[in-house]
């Protein structure tokens, strides 16, 4: 489908006639009562570097089955890992290790070089986390993640939160706790801003990251609504979110994927019709391929400005 143009600047970011190529489907599903059980989610591009000699492929989650899939240009989609504790959001840290939000285990984990699993976070002040959803790693190695209450989880905490775990995994800080359903999060190119979206309120908020003390915490006084999607009544909501190297924010939303400039100006929407987009990531050798997950499918399309590489910095 074409791009819905909201401002002329969007043509510099993506061709107005660019189409999504759908690479595969059949993911996600519903339970015996017809309720949504899980969706395709959490794509992350795998580029060779550091200890990883292989690369050029994508990993993504099927939350309904707990299977992690791999897509590669020649082989297409194959099963990468059978049991992931219903992992959702995925990313890589500075050493290139996979970091995952595990729904079923209610924790954030890191897969080490030897395949063993290290727990990044599973409790806050002695109580189990709700259901970690999405995750990003800052260039200093700190891990930031959202922890909403979803799919009927029996909670111990009486709030939903966004957290930071120190690079040595020794300290966990609650950054903010006044979201209804915190979901996707992403840093600006200079890491001075952290964007966090709320799927229920249908908006994106922006916070300044503490630069005076270098704590990595958020300046709550800087909190502002960066983009409000609540006026658009088409299906879709803020969920997955990424940023390109020029600071444009790509976020799932009503109608497809919203493209917003660094000032909060809405530039356009990558339309997806009746396909509900759940997440996205940049990939390819030049980071100009946008990979897209929906409830049931995986797709890709080309953009003109590269996304911020993952992991951030060299590995």
C-alpha positions in Angstrom: 0.0 0.0 0.0 1.2 3.6 -0.6 2.5 6.0 2.0 0.0 8.4 3.5 1.7 11.7 3.3 1.2 14.2 6.0 4.2 16.5 5.2 6.4 17.0 2.2 9.5 16.0 4.2 8.4 12.3 4.2 9.5 11.9 0.6 13.1 12.3 1.7 12.7 9.4 4.1 10.7 6.9 2.1 9.4 6.7 -1.5 5.6 7.4 -1.6 5.1 4.4 -3.8 7.3 2.0 -1.7 5.5 -1.3 -1.1 5.9 -3.8 1.8 7.2 -7.2 0.7 5.5 -9.9 2.9 8.1 -12.6 3.7 5.9 -15.1 5.6 2.9 -15.7 7.8 1.0 -18.0 10.1 2.4 -16.7 13.4 0.6 -15.7 16.5 -2.8 -17.0 17.4 -5.8 -17.1 19.8 -6.8 -19.3 22.7 -9.8 -21.7 22.9 -12.0 -18.7 23.8 -11.0 -16.7 20.9 -8.8 -14.3 22.9 -5.5 -13.1 21.5 -2.8 -15.4 22.8 0.2 -13.9 21.1 1.6 -12.2 17.9 4.7 -12.0 15.9 7.0 -9.5 17.7 10.4 -8.2 18.6 12.5 -8.3 15.4 16.2 -7.7 15.6 18.8 -7.7 12.8 21.9 -9.8 13.3 25.0 -8.3 11.8 28.4 -10.1 12.0 30.9 -8.4 14.3 32.9 -9.0 17.5 32.6 -12.7 18.4 29.9 -13.3 15.8 31.4 -14.3 12.5 28.0 -15.0 10.9 25.3 -12.5 10.3 23.0 -11.1 7.7 19.8 -12.5 9.2 16.8 -11.5 11.3 15.5 -13.0 14.5 11.9 -12.4 15.6 9.5 -13.8 18.2 6.2 -15.7 18.0 4.7 -15.0 21.4 1.8 -17.4 20.9 4.1 -20.5 20.5 7.2 -19.4 22.3 9.3 -20.1 19.2 12.0 -17.7 18.0 12.3 -17.6 14.2 15.1 -16.7 11.9 14.8 -15.1 8.4 17.7 -15.1 6.0 17.7 -14.0 2.3 18.4 -17.4 0.9 16.8 -19.7 3.4 13.7 -17.7 4.2 12.1 -18.3 7.6 13.3 -21.2 9.8 12.9 -22.1 13.4 15.8 -20.7 15.5 14.9 -21.7 19.0 11.9 -23.8 20.2 11.4 -22.6 23.8 11.9 -19.0 24.7 9.5 -18.5 27.6 7.2 -16.6 25.2 9.8 -14.0 24.6 8.6 -10.7 23.1 11.0 -7.8 22.6 14.6 -8.5 21.5 17.8 -6.5 21.1 21.6 -6.9 21.3 24.0 -5.4 23.9 27.4 -3.9 23.2 29.0 -7.4 23.1 26.4 -8.5 20.5 24.6 -10.8 23.0 20.9 -11.3 22.6 18.7 -9.6 25.2 15.1 -10.7 25.5 11.9 -9.9 27.4 10.4 -13.2 28.5 6.7 -13.0 29.0 6.1 -16.4 30.6 9.1 -16.2 33.0 8.4 -12.5 33.8 12.0 -11.6 33.3 14.7 -10.0 31.1 17.5 -12.3 30.1 20.8 -12.2 28.2 22.2 -15.1 26.1 25.9 -15.5 26.7 28.6 -16.6 24.2 28.4 -20.2 25.4 24.6 -20.3 25.1 23.9 -20.0 28.8 21.3 -17.6 30.1 22.0 -14.7 32.5 19.0 -13.0 34.2 19.2 -9.2 33.7 16.1 -8.5 35.8 13.2 -10.5 37.3 12.3 -8.7 40.6 12.0 -5.2 41.9 12.4 -4.8 45.6 11.7 -8.4 46.2 8.6 -8.7 44.0 8.3 -10.3 40.6 8.1 -8.1 37.6 4.8 -8.0 35.8 5.5 -9.0 32.2 8.5 -7.3 30.6 7.7 -6.3 27.1 10.3 -4.4 25.1 14.0 -3.6 25.7 16.8 -1.3 24.5 20.5 -1.2 25.5 22.2 2.2 25.7 25.8 2.5 24.4 27.2 2.4 27.9 25.7 -1.1 28.4 22.7 -0.1 30.6 19.5 -2.0 29.9 16.2 -0.2 29.7 12.9 -2.1 29.5 9.1 -1.6 29.9 7.0 -3.8 32.3 3.3 -3.5 31.6 0.5 -5.8 32.9 -0.8 -7.8 30.0 -2.7 -11.0 29.2 -4.1 -11.5 32.7 -0.8 -11.9 34.5 -1.3 -12.2 38.3 0.9 -9.3 39.6 2.8 -8.8 42.7 3.7 -5.2 42.0 0.8 -2.7 42.1 2.0 -0.6 39.2 3.5 -0.8 35.7 6.9 0.6 35.2 9.9 1.4 33.0 13.3 0.3 34.4 17.0 0.8 34.0 19.5 -2.0 34.9 23.1 -0.9 35.3 25.8 -2.2 32.9 27.1 -4.6 35.6 23.5 -5.8 36.4 24.0 -4.8 40.0 21.4 -2.1 40.3 17.8 -1.8 39.0 16.1 1.6 39.1 12.4 2.3 38.5 12.4 5.3 36.1 8.7 6.1 35.8 5.5 4.5 37.0 2.6 6.6 35.7 2.0 4.9 32.3 -1.2 2.9 31.7 0.5 0.4 29.4 4.2 1.2 28.7 5.3 -0.6 25.6 7.9 0.5 23.0 11.0 2.6 23.9 13.9 4.0 21.9 16.7 6.5 22.3 17.4 9.5 20.2 20.7 9.3 18.1 22.6 11.2 20.8 20.9 9.3 23.6 19.9 12.5 25.3 16.2 11.6 24.9 14.3 8.4 25.7 11.0 8.0 23.9 8.4 5.7 25.6 5.0 5.0 24.2 1.7 4.1 25.9 -0.5 1.7 24.0 -3.7 2.6 25.9 -3.3 6.4 25.9 -2.1 6.2 22.3 0.8 8.6 22.7 4.6 8.8 22.8 6.3 10.6 25.7 9.8 12.0 25.6 12.2 12.3 28.6 15.6 13.9 28.9 18.2 11.4 30.1 20.2 12.8 33.1 23.4 14.4 31.7 24.5 16.3 34.8 25.2 13.4 37.1 25.5 10.8 34.3 23.2 8.5 36.3 21.2 7.3 33.2 18.0 8.1 35.0 15.3 10.2 33.5 14.6 13.9 34.2 10.9 13.6 35.1 10.5 17.4 34.9 11.2 17.1 31.2 8.4 14.7 30.6 6.3 15.8 27.6 3.9 14.2 25.1 6.0 14.0 21.9 3.2 12.6 19.6 -0.5 12.0 20.3 -2.2 9.4 18.1 -5.5 9.2 20.0 -7.4 11.3 17.4 -6.9 8.6 14.7 -9.6 6.0 15.1 -8.2 3.4 12.7 -7.1 0.1 14.1 -3.6 0.1 15.6 -1.7 1.5 18.6 1.7 2.6 19.7 3.8 -0.6 20.2 7.2 -1.2 18.6 9.3 1.9 18.0 12.7 2.7 16.5 14.7 5.8 15.5 16.8 6.5 12.4 20.2 8.1 12.3 18.7 11.6 11.7 16.3 11.3 14.6 13.1 10.4 12.8 10.9 8.2 15.0 9.1 5.2 13.5 6.3 3.9 15.7 3.4 1.5 15.1 0.1 3.2 15.3 -3.4 3.6 13.8 -3.2 2.7 10.1 0.3 1.3 10.1 3.7 2.8 11.0 3.9 6.5 11.9 6.9 8.6 10.9 7.6 11.6 13.1 10.5 14.1 13.0 12.6 15.0 16.0 10.3 18.0 16.8 7.2 15.8 17.0 5.8 16.7 13.6 3.9 13.9 12.0 5.3 13.3 8.5 3.4 10.3 7.2 2.2 6.8 7.7 3.4 3.5 6.1 -0.1 2.1 5.5 -0.7 -1.6 6.2 -4.4 -1.9 5.6 -6.1 -4.4 7.8 -2.7 -5.7 9.1 -2.1 -4.7 12.8 1.6 -3.8 13.1 3.2 -4.9 16.3 6.9 -4.0 15.9 9.7 -3.1 13.5 13.4 -2.8 13.2 16.1 -1.6 10.8 18.5 -4.1 9.2 20.3 -5.1 6.1 24.0 -4.3 5.4 23.2 -0.5 5.1 20.5 -0.5 7.8 18.0 0.8 5.3 15.7 -2.2 5.3 12.7 -1.8 7.6 11.5 -5.2 8.9 7.9 -5.2 10.1 5.9 -7.7 12.3 2.1 -7.8 12.4 -0.2 -10.1 14.4 0.5 -12.9 12.0 3.2 -11.9 9.4 6.7 -10.7 8.7 7.5 -8.1 6.1 10.1 -5.7 4.9 10.5 -2.5 2.8 13.2 -0.1 1.9 13.7 3.4 3.4 16.2 6.1 2.4 17.8 7.0 5.7 19.5 4.3 7.7 18.3 3.3 11.2 20.5 3.4 14.3 22.5 0.2 14.2 22.0 -2.5 16.9 24.0 -2.8 19.0 24.8 0.9 19.4 28.5 1.4 18.7 31.1 -1.1 17.6 31.3 -4.6 19.1 
